[in-house]
Amino acid sequence: MKLDSRLMAIANLVRKDKIFADIGTDHAYLPVYLVENGIIQKAIAADLRVGPLDNAKETVVSYGFTDKIELRLSDGLDNFMENEVQEIAVAGMGGLLISSFIERTKWLKNSDVHLILQPMTHVEELRKTLFDNGFVIDNEVVAEDDDKLYIIISACYYGDATAFTHLDLIVGRLPLNQDELSKKYLSKIYNKYYKKLVALKNANKECTDLEKLVGELSKWQL
Ligand SMILES: C[S@@+](CC[C@H](N)C(=O)[O-])C[C@H]1O[C@@H](n2cnc3c(N)ncnc32)[C@H](O)[C@@H]1O
């Protein structure tokens, strides 16, 4: 199994020898790669729909991993039991949908459970959900595929809600990274807010907070 850079970056965050769940698995590429490379022994590949789960079945059967990868219909983690899995990836879905899984799955509030989240949208809202619900973001990486940048968040339950600023929600842990993709992502964010600021200034609108934010974001420019 050869993964694209985005799925590879997710695979690199999976802890070894745990039971893995891939939520919204579609073709089950991730669990198949992890089993094939001996990173995990057992996985549950889950999806909301029968069609994607049929795709997953085809991949799992063709690799001969039917004894190691279980297929399961599930809306988020609704059809999972507590203590069934420790490593959980949720990739390729919107940040608000991922947030809703976290908010309604109470057993995720366990420090043995590790979340690897790759939101396609609403990254800031997802970070807020994690902070508000007592999760700590211990790592964030940026992957690039077809000229698109993706954020991957690694988080575990800690207990206390984390205090955060608006800037924390926007940049997460990326300023701590030294790699080029993180720097590129931070530049992209800076440009987005800088353009907003210019538009407000041109319209003679109040922009003190935004000006401050852009000033803070400028610290991480290439
Ligand atoms: C864009 S694909 C992502 C596939 C794979 N995770 C990846 O990142 O390449 C999104 C998948 O999530 C599934 N999905 C959407 N909503 C879901 C939900 N509420 N619970 C579980 N899976 C869901 C879709 O059926 C689809 O297979």
The ligand as an SDF file (V2000), in Angstrom:
LIG
                    3D

 27 29  0  0  0  0  0  0  0  0999 V2000
  -13.4520   12.3640    1.9180 C   0  0  0  0  0  0  0  0  0  0  0  0
  -13.6600   10.7680    2.5690 S   0  0  0  0  0  0  0  0  0  0  0  0
  -12.1620   10.5750    3.4960 C   0  0  0  0  0  0  0  0  0  0  0  0
  -11.5980    9.1820    3.3920 C   0  0  0  0  0  0  0  0  0  0  0  0
  -10.3350    8.9650    4.2020 C   0  0  0  0  0  0  0  0  0  0  0  0
  -10.5980    9.0910    5.6220 N   0  0  0  0  0  0  0  0  0  0  0  0
   -9.2790    9.9550    3.7820 C   0  0  0  0  0  0  0  0  0  0  0  0
   -8.9830   10.8760    4.5470 O   0  0  0  0  0  0  0  0  0  0  0  0
   -8.7410    9.8280    2.6790 O   0  0  0  0  0  0  0  0  0  0  0  0
  -14.8360   11.0130    3.8610 C   0  0  0  0  0  0  0  0  0  0  0  0
  -15.4610    9.7140    4.3260 C   0  0  0  0  0  0  0  0  0  0  0  0
  -16.1210    9.9870    5.5540 O   0  0  0  0  0  0  0  0  0  0  0  0
  -17.3410    9.2910    5.5570 C   0  0  0  0  0  0  0  0  0  0  0  0
  -18.2430    9.9540    6.5080 N   0  0  0  0  0  0  0  0  0  0  0  0
  -18.9430   11.1100    6.3270 C   0  0  0  0  0  0  0  0  0  0  0  0
  -19.6610   11.4010    7.4270 N   0  0  0  0  0  0  0  0  0  0  0  0
  -19.4040   10.4220    8.3200 C   0  0  0  0  0  0  0  0  0  0  0  0
  -19.8610   10.1410    9.6340 C   0  0  0  0  0  0  0  0  0  0  0  0
  -20.7620   10.9380   10.2400 N   0  0  0  0  0  0  0  0  0  0  0  0
  -19.3860    9.0520   10.2710 N   0  0  0  0  0  0  0  0  0  0  0  0
  -18.5100    8.2240    9.6540 C   0  0  0  0  0  0  0  0  0  0  0  0
  -18.0520    8.4250    8.4100 N   0  0  0  0  0  0  0  0  0  0  0  0
  -18.5030    9.4940    7.7370 C   0  0  0  0  0  0  0  0  0  0  0  0
  -17.8070    9.3400    4.1140 C   0  0  0  0  0  0  0  0  0  0  0  0
  -18.7550    8.3260    3.8550 O   0  0  0  0  0  0  0  0  0  0  0  0
  -16.4800    9.1470    3.3810 C   0  0  0  0  0  0  0  0  0  0  0  0
  -16.2100    7.7970    3.1370 O   0  0  0  0  0  0  0  0  0  0  0  0
  1  2  1  0
  2  3  1  0
  2 10  1  0
  3  4  1  0
  4  5  1  0
  5  6  1  0
  5  7  1  0
  7  8  2  0
  7  9  1  0
 10 11  1  0
 11 12  1  0
 11 26  1  0
 12 13  1  0
 13 14  1  0
 13 24  1  0
 14 15  1  0
 14 23  1  0
 15 16  2  0
 16 17  1  0
 17 18  1  0
 17 23  2  0
 18 19  1  0
 18 20  2  0
 20 21  1  0
 21 22  2  0
 22 23  1  0
 24 25  1  0
 24 26  1  0
 26 27  1  0
M  CHG  2   2   1   9  -1
M  END
$$$$
